[in-house]
Amino acid sequence: MKMLTNIWRLILFGFLCTVFPSMEPMRTGAIKLHRTQPTERISGSAGDVLDDDPVGRLKVFVYELPSKYNKKILQKDQRCLTHMFAAEIFMHRFLLSSAVRTLNPEEADWFYTPVYTTCDLTPNGLPLPFKSPRMMRSAIQLISSNWPYWNRSEGADHFFLVPHDFGACFHYQEEKAIERGILPLLQRATLVQTFGQRNHVCLKEGSITIPPYAPPQKMQAHLIDEKTPRSIFVYFRGLFYDVGNDPEGGYYARGARAAVWENFKDNPLFDVSTKHPTTYYEDMQRAIFCLCPLGWAPWSPRLVEAVIFGCIPVIIADDIVLPFADAIPWEEIGVFVDEKDVPNLDTILTSIPVEVILRKQRLLANPSMKQAMLFPQPAQPGDAFHQVLNGLARKLPHDRSMVYLKPGQKILNWTAGPIGDLKPW
């Protein structure tokens, strides 16, 4: 029986390498990306939502803050434009020239406060969130003092970009993020964040989950010949253990990455390693399945890269809330594997019928799918910027009894939270 299973795996792998020649160019936004042939449109409401045009459905007022909250921070470190948290910068730029922007706050449906809370980087390029709570509090104090709109709703008609590992909990370690909780002053606002996990302290109801930023131009520079076959069955590059932060092991990625390495490092169907080669993007274009396991947080840019390069994402992160889940049918384009089932990954993936794999590939090839995962410059219809606006538009009209406070009513506690957060920024 084991021999027959191995023979079937080899037959399946050989067949897929034949039917999945890599890709032909397609245009996504201002750059060329790839798609497989043929494509298939998402059926039903999901496809319609993905193609929604938010223009004319909402108006956004952008607060003009002193440059110390955004532009001056970026001037100090241009790396902020290319790291995975850069959506907060590009969303600001997009809104300034967007057709949904209004200069009249009295007609606005939503209010946006441009604060670059992730642009404080270590020499290695990792964001330090320790100043972020004070910076955000300072910005909110400013808008509440200079405009009347925050005070009438305590932020219920405001949205904020918080693309940290654990969103507005402002810490990169989950245990400490949970201990901190969401910044109290943001409890009524709509949070637009990369972090998404069901039943988690750091994801409040009504948040909009977005993809992390992945540089479109960088991906453009690594396209390979469209006739290249997909000769890798399963691909992954990244850490399996984080000895520096988790010396005893088992806590990082809840042991899921360690299980990948321990079970499949010698499996010929699995191309997994800690080495991050210069051919990383090219290799993804040669792969059929790309592992997207949790790390310290459940999300990573691998999800975006997999979709862009037509590699079926294998999502290993229990209870994850994926980007634009009301518009992108993740169950149809990806494969979900429970963390406890990682030791059975080979059986799970080789048991997927060929016709199912082919359909996932066709759906992944849909230009709308790829477009929705990107923050291109300049913005393009259907991209991630527009998906955020679609999410905000779907929340309208505001329920006035829930959004606007009665005269003299106060809900938020300005003195709540860790003492360090209350210091001036």
HELIX and SHEET records of a PDB file:
HELIX    1   1 LYS A    2  VAL A   19  1                                  18    
HELIX    2   2 SER A   45  LEU A   50  1                                   6    
HELIX    3   3 SER A   67  TYR A   69  5                                   3    
HELIX    4   4 LYS A   71  LYS A   76  1                                   6    
HELIX    5   5 GLN A   78  LEU A   81  5                                   4    
HELIX    6   6 ALA A   87  SER A   97  1                                  11    
HELIX    7   7 PRO A  105  GLU A  107  5                                   3    
HELIX    8   8 SER A  132  ASN A  146  1                                  15    
HELIX    9   9 TYR A  149  SER A  153  1                                   5    
HELIX   10  10 GLY A  167  CYS A  169  5                                   3    
HELIX   11  11 GLU A  174  ARG A  180  1                                   7    
HELIX   12  12 PRO A  184  LEU A  186  5                                   3    
HELIX   13  13 PRO A  216  GLN A  220  1                                   5    
HELIX   14  14 TYR A  252  GLY A  255  5                                   4    
HELIX   15  15 ALA A  256  PHE A  264  1                                   9    
HELIX   16  16 TYR A  280  GLN A  285  1                                   6    
HELIX   17  17 ARG A  302  ILE A  308  1                                   7    
HELIX   18  18 TRP A  330  ILE A  333  1                                   4    
HELIX   19  19 GLU A  339  ASN A  344  5                                   6    
HELIX   20  20 LEU A  345  THR A  350  1                                   6    
HELIX   21  21 VAL A  354  LEU A  364  1                                  11    
HELIX   22  22 PRO A  367  GLN A  371  1                                   5    
HELIX   23  23 ALA A  384  ALA A  393  1                                  10    
HELIX   24  24 ARG A  400  VAL A  403  1                                   4    
HELIX   25  25 ILE A  419  LEU A  422  5                                   4    
SHEET    1   A 2 GLU A  24  THR A  28  0                                        
SHEET    2   A 2 ILE A  31  ARG A  35 -1                                        
SHEET    1   B 5 VAL A  60  VAL A  62  0                                        
SHEET    2   B 5 TRP A 110  TYR A 112  1                                        
SHEET    3   B 5 HIS A 158  LEU A 161  1                                        
SHEET    4   B 5 THR A 190  GLN A 193  1                                        
SHEET    5   B 5 ILE A 208  THR A 209  1                                        
SHEET    1   C 5 PHE A 270  SER A 273  0                                        
SHEET    2   C 5 ILE A 232  ARG A 237  1                                        
SHEET    3   C 5 ALA A 287  PRO A 293  1                                        
SHEET    4   C 5 ILE A 312  ILE A 316  1                                        
SHEET    5   C 5 VAL A 335  PHE A 336  1                                        
END                                                                             
